[in-house]
Amino acid sequence: MHDTDMTVTTDDGTALAGTLTLPTGPGPHPAVLLLHGSGPLDRDGNTRKVPVNLGPPLAEALAAAGIATLRYDRRGVGATPGTWRASGFTDNYQDAATALLALAAHPAVRPEAVGVVGHSEGALHAMALAARHEVRAAVLLAGYARTGEEALRWQARSIAEGLPAPVRLLRGPLGALGNRALARVRKTRTDVARIAGLPVNARWMRENLAHDTRDDLVAIHAPVLAVTGAKDIQVDPADLDEIHRLVPGSTEVHRLPDLTHVLRPDPGHHTLRSYRRLLRGPVDPGVLALVTTWLTRRLDPSPGQPLAEERTSSA
């Protein structure tokens, strides 16, 4: 494979710095846009404390299958200028839409064979792109089918169950504090606000809380692969059933045993404190193989060959 720098210029002139990974051999190639989770993530899906590091292994696996990948640094992260806390949820979507169009227009890419892969928040934007733009395929890793507020409340309950017993006794008071914090966020009108003494991306939170992914899921007509781990404590794995029900076209869902939100398996008792240990290991190779095999069939790496038959299935 071959990595090359690629800059995507947004409507407001911000230069999103990214990496275009191309397979060996002559192009143009099928390609996917890779979208990462929430927070100040670089093109590889990393923050200092949570290095998910999804970008390089996925790009390598896809390149070996003849598929190019574009990934970029979020605003205010890495080589991209700006302030990440001032970016809204809709800003992140608009940046993704601009990057998708730039990828399809690249001379090394086949514009009719472009897909999108999203993880966590990136999965939500992948749903929206597949609903509003021409894409050949969409992969949703740990995406949910509900409003952002419903997803946040489920996440809080799920994480609380893994806390030590003395802390779990405080769930009532902590829940009341959380409700007051959400109420304060809704009342904000600025990009950044201080909640409980901490600076938060208030506009992102307001927009994410109100966003309902089901509106996008029902409008997707590209084939969809949805994958969530059975041990995901940030996204309800049961939402896979709703994704399968809502997407009108070909849909394949997988609830993978022991897989966690950070795309590593954890055979033991999994809690939020497990992340540090898990992130020292690689992304689950089974996930990479599943995504690569599915995209290879859907993106048709060899021009002129018929696409594999599309079937709706649930696993």
N, C-alpha and C positions, 0 to 999 in steps of 0.2 A: 504494500500500500504506500501511498504518498500523501503526506500532510502539507498543505499549503495555507498561508494566511488568507483570510477572506473578510473583508469589511462590508457590513450592511449599513447603509445610511438611512436613518428614519426620517419621517416627515418633518421633525423639528431639527434635523441636522445632526443628531447624535450618531456617532460612528460606533456601531456594535462590532467589537473586535472578535473574530471567530477563527475557527479552523475548519477547512474543507478537507476531508479525507477521501482520497480517490483510490479505487482499486488499480492494480497493475493492468496493463493492456490498453488497447485503444478505446476511446469513448465514442460517443457520449454514453453515460452510465445511468441506470436508475439511481435514485437518491432518496434519503430521508432527512428531515429536520429533527434534531434531538432537543427536547425541552426538559429542563430539570425542575426540581422542586422549589419550594418557597425560601425566601431569604436572600442574602448576598452571595449567590452561587456563581462560580466561574464556569467556564466552558466545559470543564470536566465533571461538574456537579459537586464541587467541593466548597465548603467553608472551613475555617481553621478548626472548628470544634467537631464538625460533622463531614468528614471527607468521604462521601458516597462513592466518588470516583467511578461513575458509570460511563463517562464519555469514552476514554481510551479503549477499554476492552470491548465495548459495543461497536465502536468504529472499526476496530481491528477485525472482529468477527464478521461484520457486514462487508467489509472490503474483501475479505477472503471469499465471500459469496458473490462478489461482483457488484456490490451496492455502495455508493458514496454516502457520506454523512457530513452534515454541517452542524456545528455546535458553536455557541458564542457566549462571551462574558456578559452577564447582566449589567445594567446601568450602574455605574459607580463601583464596579468590581473588575479586578484584573486590568486589562488594557482598555476597557470601555469607560469613558468619562461619565460624570454625573453623580447623583446621590441616590443610593438604592432606597433609602427610607422615604424619599420624596416620590417614588414611582408607585402608581396605583395598580390594582389588579388588572384594570382595563388597559393601562399602559403596557403591562407585560404581554397582554394578548396582542395589542397593536404591533409591538416589536416582533412578536412571533409571526404575525401575518406578513409583515414586511420582509422578514428573513425567508419565509416560505416562497414569496414571489421572487426574491433575489436568487434563491437556490434554483427555482424552475427556469430562470432566465440565464443561468450560467452555461457557457458553451460546452462544458464537459458533462452536462446533465441532460437527460432526456426529459423534456417538460411534461410528457404524458405519463411518466412513470415516477412520480414523486409522492412520497408518503410522509407520515409524521409519527414520531415516537415520543410519548410524554410520560414522565414519572412524577407522581404526587401532584403538586400544582401544575406541572407540565402536562399531566394527563388531562386536566380540566381544559387547558388551552388547546390540546390536541383534539378534544371533542368539538370545541368551537370552530377550529380550523376545518375539521372534516364536515361540519354542518354548513359552513359558509363559503368554502373554497373548493376548487377542484383538486382532490387528492385521490390517489389510487388505493391507499390503505392507511389505517390508523391503528396504532398500538397504544393501549392504555395500561400503564403499570401503576397499580395502586391508585386508581381513580374511583371517585364515589358518584352515586346517583341520588342526590338530595341537595338541599341548600347548603351554603357554606356554614351557616349558623348551626344547622342540624349536625353537620359533620364535625364541627368544633366541639359541640356538646357531647357527641358520642365519643370523640377522642379523649376528652377530659375524664369521662366516666371510665373508659378503658384503661387509661394510664393510672388512674387512682386505684384500680383494683390490684395493681402491681406494687403499690407502696407498702412500706412496713405497717404492721397492724396498728401501732399507736397513731400513725399519721392517718390511717383510714378512718379512725374515730372522729377525725376533724373534717370529714367530707362535707357535712352539713354547713358548718361555718365557711369552709373554703368555697363551697358552691355558691353561697350567698355573696362572698367577695367577688367571685367570677361574674355573677349576674350584674353586680354594680359596675364592674369594669366594662362589661359589654354595653351597659346603658350609657356609660360615659363616652365610649367610643362612638356610639351612634349619634351622640349630640355634638361631636367635634365637626368642624368645618375646614380644618387645616390638613395639610399633607402629613405633618408630624405632630404628635401631641405627647404629653407626659401622662401616663396612666400608672398609678401606684408608684410614682416617683421615677419611672423608667420611660425613656423615649421610645415610642412605637410608631410604626408606619400606619397612621390612623386612616388615611384614605384607602390604602390597600385593604385594611381590615373591614372598613365600611362596605367597600365594593364586594369583597369576598363573602362576607356574611350574607349579603343579599342575593348573590349569584346562585341560580338554580341550574345545575348541570343537566337536569332532565329536559329542559327546553332545547338544548343542543343535541342530546342523544336521539330524540325523536326525529331530528332533521338530518341525521347522517345517512348517506346512501352509499358510502364506501364500505368495503369489508372492514370489520373491526376484530381485533384480538385484544381481550381484556384479561389481565393477569393480576391477581392479588394473593398475597400469602395468607395461609390459614392462621398465622401468628402475627398478623399485622395489628398493631395496637393503635394506629393512627387513622386507619380507614377500615370501615366495617366490611369484612369479606363477603357478607351476605348481599352487599350491593351489586355483586356480580350477577345475581339473578335478575335484578332490576335493569341492569345494563342490557342483559340478554333479551329481556322482555321489551324494552323501549326501542332499541335500534332496529329500524325496519329492514335493513339489508342483512347480508351474511355476517354472522356474529359467532365468534368462538371464545369461550370463557374458560379460565383455568384457576382453580383455587388450590394452590400448591402447598402440600403439607410442610410444616416447619418454616416456610419462608416468612421473613419479617419485612417491615416497611423499608428497611435499608437494603433489601434484595440480597440478603444473606440468610442461610438457614440457621435456625437455633433449635436443636433437638431437646434442650432442657427447658426449664421454666423461664419464660421470656418476659422481661420488663424493660422499661426505658433505660435502666442502668446497664443493660446488656449491649447497648449500641457501641460503646467504646471498645469492648472486646471483639464484637463482630466486625467492626470496620477495619480491624487490623488484617482481616482476611479478604479474599477477592469476592467480587460479585459472583453469585451462584452461576456456575457454568451451564446448568440446566436451563436457567432463564435466558441466557445468551443464545443457547442453541434453539430454544423454542421460538424466540423472536426472529432469529436469523432464518430458520427454516420456513416460518410462516410468511415472512416478507419476501423471501426468494420466490415463493409460489405466486404471491400477489403482485409483485412489481415486475415480473417477467424479465429477468436479466438478459435474456437472449432475444433481441428484436426478431419478429417474424414467427416466434413460437407461440402456440396458443396458451392462454392462461389456464392454470389448473382449475378444475371444476370447483365452484364455490358451494359450500354446504354450511348450513347453520347448525351448530353443535354446542353442547354444554358439557363441560367436564369438571 
